[in-house]
């Protein structure tokens, strides 16, 4: 009996010793050099795989999964590295000594289109023989890229678009006041009975909206077309290396009559590019100017895009005033043509305004004739 107790005690001690001497990856750490990453910039992630056990961790499988809102543009100090862009992951096999560590780093590029979202990557390490594993996630908030455009007033930066909107509202207000006074003069004029009755019933606010709103959208479309033109005549060409690619998926759900819903999905590619802008080496994201037409949820020319693989060198064009603004497809996208659908409304509003002007001229002529007859 005593011999059995001694044997059981020895077995328990042996198991405890093996457990202590095993592989333990729980003390591994993940950190970054930034607390938040501005959209379109790179954050470096430092990973330290620590084995706090007494047994070396041989043949440790490491997997880093790409972020959905960005790109993995560099990874260092990982041997036997394999990259799978389709699965968006990198795998490697490392050796971690007993009570030692194996560090490695990787760089994540935050997409310029994902401000206020989260950039995250999954890090996994597994030793199947020792039944040790590590599952952790790195996450960092993507902040808006700092802007240098506009004017600083009282510590706040106002974008030029804000001044355009403010000026447009002031013009609309002055136009409304002028038109209302004109229409009131037409209605109260002693000779207004000689005018067509529909002129006096024209609403000032409705006519202003009928002209100013379509005109604003048409000007936005013209601005987009002008921007596309600049990519053809002013943007600089460079050679870019593709560091990564992803597919931006946007889903919109529209409610139909009753309980029916219609869902539309658009898929747009986006590339992580490394290129030389003058004397600066740039790493940024881009694809086109943002005015491409979508048919069936796909960007036109996708069969060409599928040939642009990671590591390939392709031509790109960047904005000299903002080198981080880069495209690999330039020119007229065509989406601004949808703004031209508002031209009939604008034409109708201008026609009504023309009738008001003609009525004013007609009353002026009648007044002149009346005064001439009186003399």
C-alpha positions as CSV (number, residue, x, y, z in Angstrom):
1,X,0.0,0.0,0.0
2,X,2.8,2.4,0.9
3,X,4.6,1.4,-2.3
4,X,1.5,2.3,-4.3
5,X,1.2,5.7,-2.6
6,X,4.9,6.4,-3.4
7,X,4.4,5.4,-7.0
8,X,1.3,7.7,-7.4
9,X,3.2,10.6,-5.7
10,X,6.1,10.1,-8.1
11,X,3.7,10.0,-11.1
12,X,2.0,13.3,-10.0
13,X,5.4,15.0,-9.5
14,X,6.5,13.8,-12.9
15,X,3.4,15.1,-14.6
16,X,3.8,18.5,-12.7
17,X,7.4,18.7,-13.8
18,X,6.5,18.0,-17.4
19,X,3.8,20.7,-17.2
20,X,6.3,23.2,-15.8
21,X,8.9,22.2,-18.3
22,X,6.4,22.5,-21.2
23,X,5.9,25.3,-23.8
24,X,4.0,28.4,-22.6
25,X,3.3,31.2,-25.1
26,X,0.9,33.2,-22.9
27,X,3.4,35.9,-22.1
28,X,3.8,37.0,-25.7
29,X,3.1,40.7,-26.4
30,X,1.9,42.9,-29.3
31,X,2.5,46.6,-29.4
32,X,2.7,49.5,-31.9
33,X,4.6,52.7,-32.4
34,X,1.3,54.8,-32.6
35,X,-1.8,55.1,-30.5
36,X,-3.9,56.0,-33.6
37,X,-3.0,55.8,-37.2
38,X,-4.0,58.5,-39.7
39,X,-5.7,57.3,-42.8
40,X,-3.2,56.6,-45.6
41,X,-0.2,56.1,-43.3
42,X,1.8,53.2,-41.9
43,X,1.8,51.8,-38.4
44,X,4.6,49.4,-37.2
45,X,3.5,46.5,-35.1
46,X,6.0,44.8,-32.8
47,X,5.3,41.2,-31.8
48,X,7.4,39.3,-29.2
49,X,6.6,35.6,-29.0
50,X,7.7,34.6,-25.5
51,X,8.2,31.0,-24.3
52,X,8.0,31.1,-20.5
53,X,8.3,27.3,-20.3
54,X,11.5,25.2,-19.8
55,X,11.1,23.4,-23.2
56,X,12.1,24.9,-26.5
57,X,9.1,25.5,-28.8
58,X,10.2,23.8,-32.0
59,X,8.3,24.1,-35.3
60,X,6.0,26.8,-34.0
61,X,3.5,27.8,-36.7
62,X,2.9,31.5,-36.9
63,X,0.0,33.1,-38.9
64,X,-0.7,36.8,-39.4
65,X,-4.0,37.7,-41.0
66,X,-4.3,40.8,-43.1
67,X,-6.6,43.7,-41.9
68,X,-9.8,44.2,-43.8
69,X,-9.6,48.0,-43.6
70,X,-5.9,48.2,-44.7
71,X,-2.9,46.3,-46.0
72,X,0.1,44.3,-44.8
73,X,2.9,46.1,-46.6
74,X,6.0,44.6,-44.8
75,X,6.9,41.8,-42.4
76,X,10.4,41.2,-41.0
77,X,12.3,38.6,-39.1
78,X,10.1,35.7,-39.9
79,X,11.8,32.7,-41.6
80,X,10.1,30.3,-44.1
81,X,7.7,33.1,-44.9
82,X,4.7,32.3,-47.2
83,X,2.2,34.9,-48.3
84,X,-1.3,34.2,-49.5
85,X,-3.1,37.2,-50.9
86,X,-6.2,35.4,-51.7
87,X,-6.7,34.3,-48.1
88,X,-5.1,37.6,-46.9
89,X,-2.6,35.9,-44.5
90,X,1.1,35.3,-44.0
91,X,2.4,32.0,-42.4
92,X,5.9,31.1,-41.1
93,X,7.6,28.5,-38.9
94,X,9.8,29.8,-36.0
95,X,11.9,28.4,-33.2
96,X,11.4,29.8,-29.7
97,X,14.0,28.9,-27.1
98,X,13.1,27.8,-23.6
99,X,12.5,30.9,-21.4
100,X,13.4,33.0,-24.5
101,X,11.7,35.0,-27.1
102,X,11.4,35.5,-30.9
103,X,10.5,39.0,-32.0
104,X,9.2,40.1,-35.4
105,X,7.6,43.2,-36.8
106,X,5.2,44.1,-39.5
107,X,3.8,47.3,-41.1
108,X,0.1,48.0,-41.6
109,X,-1.1,50.6,-44.1
110,X,-4.4,52.2,-43.2
111,X,-6.7,52.8,-46.2
112,X,-7.4,56.4,-47.1
113,X,-11.1,55.4,-47.4
114,X,-11.5,54.0,-43.9
115,X,-11.1,57.0,-41.6
116,X,-12.8,56.6,-38.2
117,X,-12.8,52.8,-38.6
118,X,-10.5,50.2,-37.0
119,X,-7.4,48.7,-38.4
120,X,-6.9,45.2,-37.0
121,X,-4.8,42.1,-37.6
122,X,-4.9,38.6,-36.1
123,X,-1.8,36.9,-34.8
124,X,-1.7,33.2,-34.1
125,X,1.1,30.9,-32.9
126,X,0.7,27.2,-32.4
127,X,3.0,24.3,-31.3
128,X,0.9,21.2,-31.9
129,X,3.4,18.8,-30.3
130,X,3.4,20.7,-27.0
131,X,-0.3,21.6,-27.3
132,X,0.6,25.3,-26.8
133,X,-1.2,28.1,-28.7
134,X,-1.5,31.9,-28.8
135,X,-4.5,33.7,-30.3
136,X,-4.4,37.5,-30.1
137,X,-5.5,40.5,-32.1
138,X,-3.9,43.9,-32.8
139,X,-6.4,46.7,-33.2
140,X,-5.9,50.5,-33.7
141,X,-8.3,53.3,-34.6
142,X,-7.9,55.0,-38.0
143,X,-8.1,58.7,-37.6
144,X,-8.7,61.3,-40.3
145,X,-5.6,62.3,-42.2
146,X,-4.4,65.8,-41.2
147,X,-5.5,68.4,-43.6
148,X,-3.5,71.4,-44.8
149,X,-6.2,72.8,-47.0
150,X,-8.4,75.7,-46.0
151,X,-8.1,78.6,-43.5
152,X,-7.5,78.4,-39.8
153,X,-9.8,80.7,-37.8
154,X,-9.8,80.7,-34.1
155,X,-8.0,77.4,-33.9
156,X,-10.4,75.7,-36.3
157,X,-9.6,74.8,-39.9
158,X,-12.3,75.5,-42.5
159,X,-12.1,73.6,-45.7
160,X,-12.5,75.6,-49.0
161,X,-15.7,73.6,-49.6
162,X,-17.2,75.2,-46.5
163,X,-16.7,78.7,-48.0
164,X,-18.3,77.5,-51.3
165,X,-21.3,76.3,-49.5
166,X,-21.6,79.4,-47.4
167,X,-21.3,81.6,-50.5
168,X,-23.8,79.5,-52.4
169,X,-26.3,79.9,-49.5
170,X,-25.8,83.7,-49.4
171,X,-26.3,83.9,-53.2
172,X,-29.5,81.8,-52.9
173,X,-30.8,84.1,-50.1
174,X,-30.1,87.3,-52.1
175,X,-31.7,85.7,-55.2
176,X,-34.8,84.8,-53.1
177,X,-35.1,88.4,-51.8
178,X,-34.7,89.9,-55.2
179,X,-37.2,87.5,-56.9
180,X,-39.7,87.9,-54.1
181,X,-39.6,91.7,-54.5
182,X,-39.9,91.4,-58.2
183,X,-43.0,89.1,-58.0
184,X,-44.6,91.3,-55.4
185,X,-44.1,94.3,-57.6
186,X,-45.7,92.4,-60.5
187,X,-48.7,91.4,-58.4
188,X,-49.3,94.9,-57.0
189,X,-48.7,96.8,-60.2
190,X,-51.9,98.6,-61.5
191,X,-51.4,97.1,-64.9
192,X,-50.8,93.6,-63.7
193,X,-54.2,92.5,-65.0
194,X,-52.8,92.7,-68.6
195,X,-50.3,90.0,-67.8
196,X,-50.9,86.2,-67.9
197,X,-52.4,85.0,-64.7
198,X,-49.8,82.3,-64.1
199,X,-47.0,84.8,-63.7
200,X,-48.5,86.2,-60.5
201,X,-48.8,82.7,-59.0
202,X,-45.2,81.8,-59.4
203,X,-43.8,81.0,-55.8
204,X,-40.5,82.7,-55.2
205,X,-39.1,80.0,-52.9
206,X,-40.0,77.2,-55.2
207,X,-38.5,78.9,-58.2
208,X,-35.3,79.6,-56.3
209,X,-35.0,76.0,-55.3
210,X,-35.8,74.9,-58.8
211,X,-32.8,76.8,-60.1
212,X,-30.3,76.8,-57.3
213,X,-30.4,73.1,-56.3
214,X,-30.0,71.6,-59.8
215,X,-27.4,74.2,-60.6
216,X,-25.4,73.2,-57.5
217,X,-25.4,69.5,-58.5
218,X,-24.4,70.4,-62.1
219,X,-21.5,72.4,-60.7
220,X,-20.5,69.4,-58.5
221,X,-20.5,67.2,-61.6
222,X,-18.4,69.8,-63.5
223,X,-16.0,69.9,-60.6
224,X,-15.6,66.2,-60.7
225,X,-15.0,66.3,-64.4
226,X,-12.4,69.1,-63.9
227,X,-10.6,66.9,-61.3
228,X,-10.5,64.0,-63.7
229,X,-9.1,66.4,-66.3
230,X,-6.3,67.4,-64.0
231,X,-5.2,63.7,-63.7
232,X,-4.6,63.8,-67.4
233,X,-2.7,67.1,-67.8
234,X,-1.2,68.0,-64.4
235,X,-0.6,64.8,-62.3
236,X,2.9,63.3,-62.4
237,X,3.6,59.8,-63.6
238,X,5.7,57.3,-61.6
239,X,6.5,53.6,-61.4
240,X,4.6,52.0,-58.5
241,X,5.2,48.6,-56.8
242,X,2.0,46.9,-55.7
243,X,2.4,46.1,-52.0
244,X,-1.1,44.7,-51.5
245,X,-4.6,44.8,-52.8
246,X,-8.1,44.4,-51.4
247,X,-11.7,44.7,-52.5
248,X,-13.9,47.4,-51.0
249,X,-17.4,46.1,-50.7
250,X,-20.3,48.6,-50.3
251,X,-23.8,47.3,-49.7
252,X,-26.9,49.4,-49.8
253,X,-30.4,48.3,-48.8
254,X,-33.4,50.2,-50.1
255,X,-36.9,49.6,-48.8
256,X,-39.5,49.0,-51.5
257,X,-43.3,49.1,-51.3
258,X,-44.5,47.0,-48.4
259,X,-41.9,44.9,-46.8
260,X,-39.8,44.2,-49.9
261,X,-36.2,45.3,-49.8
262,X,-33.7,45.7,-52.6
263,X,-30.0,45.2,-51.9
264,X,-27.2,46.4,-54.2
265,X,-23.5,45.7,-53.8
266,X,-20.6,47.4,-55.5
267,X,-17.0,46.0,-55.4
268,X,-14.1,48.4,-56.0
269,X,-10.5,47.3,-55.9
270,X,-7.9,49.3,-53.9
271,X,-4.1,49.0,-54.0
272,X,-1.3,49.7,-51.6
273,X,1.4,51.3,-53.7
274,X,5.1,52.2,-53.1
275,X,6.4,54.9,-55.5
276,X,8.8,57.8,-55.8
277,X,7.2,61.3,-55.7
278,X,10.2,63.6,-56.5
279,X,12.7,62.9,-53.8
280,X,10.2,61.3,-51.5
281,X,9.4,57.6,-51.3
282,X,5.7,57.3,-50.8
283,X,3.5,54.5,-49.6
284,X,-0.2,55.1,-50.1
285,X,-3.5,53.6,-51.3
286,X,-5.6,54.3,-54.3
287,X,-7.1,53.0,-57.5
288,X,-9.0,55.6,-59.5
289,X,-10.4,59.1,-59.2
290,X,-13.7,57.8,-57.7
291,X,-15.9,58.7,-60.7
292,X,-15.9,55.2,-62.3
293,X,-19.2,53.8,-63.5
294,X,-20.3,50.6,-61.9
295,X,-22.4,48.0,-63.9
296,X,-23.6,44.9,-62.2
297,X,-21.7,45.8,-59.0
298,X,-18.3,45.6,-60.7
299,X,-15.9,48.3,-61.9
300,X,-15.5,48.4,-65.6
301,X,-12.2,46.7,-66.7
302,X,-11.9,44.3,-63.8
303,X,-10.4,41.7,-66.1
304,X,-7.4,43.9,-66.4
305,X,-7.2,44.6,-62.6
306,X,-7.0,40.9,-61.9
307,X,-3.6,40.8,-63.6
308,X,-2.1,43.4,-61.2
309,X,-0.6,41.1,-58.6
310,X,1.4,41.9,-55.4
311,X,5.0,42.7,-56.3
312,X,4.2,43.8,-59.9
313,X,5.4,47.2,-61.1
314,X,2.7,49.3,-62.8
315,X,2.5,53.0,-63.8
316,X,0.7,55.4,-61.4
317,X,-0.1,59.1,-61.3
318,X,0.0,61.3,-58.2
319,X,-1.2,64.8,-57.3
320,X,1.9,67.1,-57.1
321,X,0.2,69.2,-54.4
322,X,-0.7,66.0,-52.4
323,X,1.6,63.1,-53.4
324,X,-0.4,60.7,-51.2
325,X,-3.3,61.1,-53.6
326,X,-2.5,58.4,-56.2
327,X,-4.3,56.5,-58.9
328,X,-3.5,53.7,-61.3
329,X,-6.5,54.5,-63.5
330,X,-7.0,58.1,-64.5
331,X,-9.1,60.2,-66.8
332,X,-12.9,60.6,-67.1
333,X,-14.8,58.1,-65.1
334,X,-18.2,59.2,-66.3
335,X,-20.3,59.0,-63.0
336,X,-20.7,62.8,-63.1
337,X,-23.0,62.4,-66.2
338,X,-25.7,61.4,-63.7
339,X,-25.7,65.0,-62.5
340,X,-26.8,66.0,-66.0
341,X,-30.1,64.4,-65.4
342,X,-31.0,67.5,-63.4
343,X,-30.5,69.7,-66.4
344,X,-34.2,69.5,-67.4
345,X,-35.3,70.8,-64.0
346,X,-32.7,73.6,-64.3
347,X,-34.0,74.4,-67.8
348,X,-37.6,74.6,-66.6
349,X,-36.6,76.9,-63.7
350,X,-34.6,79.2,-66.0
351,X,-37.6,79.3,-68.4
352,X,-39.9,80.4,-65.6
353,X,-37.4,83.0,-64.5
354,X,-37.3,84.2,-68.1
355,X,-41.1,84.6,-68.1
356,X,-40.9,86.7,-65.0
357,X,-38.2,88.9,-66.6
358,X,-40.4,89.3,-69.7
359,X,-43.3,90.3,-67.6
360,X,-41.3,93.0,-65.9
361,X,-40.1,94.3,-69.3
362,X,-43.7,94.2,-70.5
363,X,-45.0,96.3,-67.5
364,X,-42.1,98.7,-68.0
365,X,-43.2,99.1,-71.6
366,X,-46.8,99.6,-70.7
367,X,-45.8,102.2,-68.1
368,X,-43.8,104.1,-70.7
369,X,-46.7,104.0,-73.2
370,X,-49.1,105.2,-70.5
371,X,-46.9,108.1,-69.5
372,X,-46.4,109.0,-73.2
373,X,-50.2,109.0,-73.8
374,X,-50.8,111.1,-70.7
375,X,-48.4,113.8,-72.0
